Amino acid sequence: MKWYTHIAGITLILAALSRFFPLTLGFVLFSLIGSILPDLLEFWLGLSHRSRYIHEVAVAAPLILLGVFSEWLLAIGLAYAHHIILDVTTVTGSYICNQKFRGPLRNNSLSHNIMIILAHLLIMLTLILPQ
């Protein structure tokens, strides 16, 4: 997925969550950072894209667990995991517990990126609209 797809996806998830939980500005900002953090870390560390050490959902687990002590770590961890799950839907794939999973979508396809954003929009509307 493209960086803008990760940011749009987490933004729509946050919009849906805000109906049920009060979200602080810090939580929102750290979620936005977490949504592109795997790609940023690989760039900063000089690793190949979708490396097994960074593009791994298990990297997010300690952050989510530390979220007990810090909402910002929780925000980063959840958004990081969301990033990895979105990448699993692509043909390049990503790692979940050291196992590579791949999906049918092409990350360079505008229509596939739009489809993911629309799926997030549908989820958001389903959660937000009154029953």
C-alpha positions as a Markdown table, in Angstrom:
| # | Residue | x | y | z |
|---|---|---|---|---|
| 1 | Met | 0.0 | 0.0 | 0.0 |
| 2 | Lys | 1.0 | 3.6 | -0.5 |
| 3 | Trp | 1.8 | 5.9 | 2.4 |
| 4 | Tyr | -1.4 | 7.9 | 1.8 |
| 5 | Thr | -3.5 | 4.7 | 1.9 |
| 6 | His | -2.0 | 3.9 | 5.4 |
| 7 | Ile | -2.7 | 7.4 | 6.6 |
| 8 | Ala | -6.2 | 7.5 | 5.1 |
| 9 | Gly | -7.0 | 4.1 | 6.5 |
| 10 | Ile | -6.0 | 4.9 | 10.1 |
| 11 | Thr | -7.7 | 8.2 | 9.9 |
| 12 | Leu | -11.0 | 6.5 | 9.0 |
| 13 | Ile | -10.5 | 3.9 | 11.8 |
| 14 | Leu | -9.9 | 6.7 | 14.3 |
| 15 | Ala | -13.0 | 8.5 | 13.1 |
| 16 | Ala | -15.0 | 5.3 | 13.8 |
| 17 | Leu | -13.3 | 4.8 | 17.2 |
| 18 | Ser | -14.0 | 8.4 | 18.2 |
| 19 | Arg | -17.7 | 7.5 | 18.4 |
| 20 | Phe | -17.1 | 5.0 | 21.2 |
| 21 | Phe | -13.9 | 6.4 | 22.9 |
| 22 | Pro | -12.6 | 9.9 | 23.5 |
| 23 | Leu | -9.4 | 10.2 | 21.5 |
| 24 | Thr | -6.8 | 12.7 | 22.5 |
| 25 | Leu | -4.8 | 14.8 | 20.0 |
| 26 | Gly | -1.7 | 12.8 | 21.1 |
| 27 | Phe | -3.4 | 9.5 | 20.4 |
| 28 | Val | -4.4 | 10.7 | 16.9 |
| 29 | Leu | -1.0 | 12.1 | 16.1 |
| 30 | Phe | 0.9 | 9.0 | 17.3 |
| 31 | Ser | -1.6 | 6.8 | 15.3 |
| 32 | Leu | -0.7 | 8.8 | 12.2 |
| 33 | Ile | 3.0 | 8.3 | 12.8 |
| 34 | Gly | 2.5 | 4.6 | 13.6 |
| 35 | Ser | 0.6 | 4.1 | 10.4 |
| 36 | Ile | 3.8 | 4.8 | 8.3 |
| 37 | Leu | 6.4 | 3.9 | 10.9 |
| 38 | Pro | 7.4 | 0.5 | 9.4 |
| 39 | Asp | 8.3 | 2.2 | 6.1 |
| 40 | Leu | 10.1 | 5.1 | 7.9 |
| 41 | Leu | 12.1 | 2.7 | 10.0 |
| 42 | Glu | 13.3 | 0.7 | 7.0 |
| 43 | Phe | 14.3 | 3.9 | 5.3 |
| 44 | Trp | 16.2 | 5.2 | 8.3 |
| 45 | Leu | 17.9 | 1.9 | 9.0 |
| 46 | Gly | 18.8 | 1.3 | 5.3 |
| 47 | Leu | 16.9 | -1.9 | 5.1 |
| 48 | Ser | 15.1 | -3.3 | 2.1 |
| 49 | His | 11.4 | -2.5 | 1.9 |
| 50 | Arg | 9.2 | -5.1 | 3.6 |
| 51 | Ser | 12.1 | -6.6 | 5.5 |
| 52 | Arg | 11.2 | -9.4 | 7.9 |
| 53 | Tyr | 12.6 | -7.5 | 10.8 |
| 54 | Ile | 10.4 | -4.4 | 10.5 |
| 55 | His | 7.4 | -5.4 | 8.4 |
| 56 | Glu | 6.3 | -7.9 | 11.1 |
| 57 | Val | 3.2 | -7.6 | 13.2 |
| 58 | Ala | 5.1 | -9.1 | 16.2 |
| 59 | Val | 7.0 | -5.8 | 16.3 |
| 60 | Ala | 3.8 | -4.0 | 17.3 |
| 61 | Ala | 2.9 | -6.5 | 20.1 |
| 62 | Pro | 5.3 | -5.0 | 22.7 |
| 63 | Leu | 4.1 | -1.5 | 21.9 |
| 64 | Ile | 0.5 | -2.5 | 22.3 |
| 65 | Leu | 1.3 | -4.2 | 25.6 |
| 66 | Leu | 3.2 | -1.1 | 26.8 |
| 67 | Gly | 0.0 | 0.8 | 25.9 |
| 68 | Val | -1.1 | -0.1 | 29.4 |
| 69 | Phe | 1.3 | 2.6 | 30.6 |
| 70 | Ser | 1.1 | 5.0 | 27.7 |
| 71 | Glu | -1.7 | 5.8 | 25.3 |
| 72 | Trp | 0.9 | 7.1 | 22.8 |
| 73 | Leu | 2.6 | 3.7 | 22.7 |
| 74 | Leu | -0.8 | 2.0 | 22.3 |
| 75 | Ala | -1.6 | 4.4 | 19.4 |
| 76 | Ile | 1.8 | 3.6 | 17.7 |
| 77 | Gly | 1.4 | -0.1 | 18.2 |
| 78 | Leu | -2.1 | -0.4 | 16.9 |
| 79 | Ala | -1.4 | 1.8 | 13.9 |
| 80 | Tyr | 1.8 | -0.2 | 13.2 |
| 81 | Ala | -0.2 | -3.5 | 13.3 |
| 82 | His | -2.8 | -1.9 | 11.0 |
| 83 | His | 0.0 | -1.0 | 8.5 |
| 84 | Ile | 1.3 | -4.6 | 8.5 |
| 85 | Ile | -2.3 | -6.0 | 8.1 |
| 86 | Leu | -2.9 | -3.7 | 5.1 |
| 87 | Asp | 0.4 | -4.8 | 3.6 |
| 88 | Val | -0.6 | -8.5 | 3.9 |
| 89 | Thr | -3.4 | -7.8 | 1.4 |
| 90 | Thr | -0.8 | -7.0 | -1.3 |
| 91 | Val | 1.1 | -9.4 | -3.6 |
| 92 | Thr | 4.4 | -8.4 | -2.0 |
| 93 | Gly | 2.9 | -9.4 | 1.4 |
| 94 | Ser | 4.2 | -9.0 | 4.9 |
| 95 | Tyr | 5.0 | -11.0 | 8.0 |
| 96 | Ile | 2.8 | -12.3 | 10.8 |
| 97 | Cys | 4.8 | -14.2 | 13.5 |
| 98 | Asn | 7.7 | -14.8 | 11.1 |
| 99 | Gln | 5.4 | -16.3 | 8.4 |
| 100 | Lys | 5.0 | -14.3 | 5.1 |
| 101 | Phe | 1.4 | -13.8 | 4.0 |
| 102 | Arg | 0.4 | -12.4 | 0.6 |
| 103 | Gly | -2.8 | -11.1 | -0.9 |
| 104 | Pro | -4.1 | -10.3 | -4.4 |
| 105 | Leu | -3.7 | -6.4 | -4.4 |
| 106 | Arg | -1.0 | -4.5 | -6.1 |
| 107 | Asn | 0.4 | -1.7 | -4.0 |
| 108 | Asn | 1.2 | 0.5 | -7.0 |
| 109 | Ser | -2.3 | 0.2 | -8.4 |
| 110 | Leu | -4.3 | 3.4 | -7.7 |
| 111 | Ser | -7.6 | 1.4 | -8.0 |
| 112 | His | -6.4 | -1.1 | -5.4 |
| 113 | Asn | -5.4 | 1.7 | -3.0 |
| 114 | Ile | -8.7 | 3.4 | -3.5 |
| 115 | Met | -10.5 | 0.1 | -2.9 |
| 116 | Ile | -8.8 | -0.2 | 0.5 |
| 117 | Ile | -9.7 | 3.3 | 1.4 |
| 118 | Leu | -13.3 | 2.7 | 0.4 |
| 119 | Ala | -13.4 | -0.5 | 2.5 |
| 120 | His | -12.2 | 1.6 | 5.5 |
| 121 | Leu | -14.9 | 4.2 | 4.7 |
| 122 | Leu | -17.5 | 1.5 | 4.7 |
| 123 | Ile | -16.3 | 0.2 | 8.1 |
| 124 | Met | -16.4 | 3.7 | 9.5 |
| 125 | Leu | -19.9 | 4.4 | 8.2 |
| 126 | Thr | -21.2 | 1.1 | 9.5 |
| 127 | Leu | -19.9 | 1.9 | 13.0 |
| 128 | Ile | -20.9 | 5.6 | 13.1 |
| 129 | Leu | -24.3 | 5.7 | 11.5 |
| 130 | Pro | -27.3 | 5.0 | 13.8 |
| 131 | Gln | -28.8 | 1.5 | 13.6 |
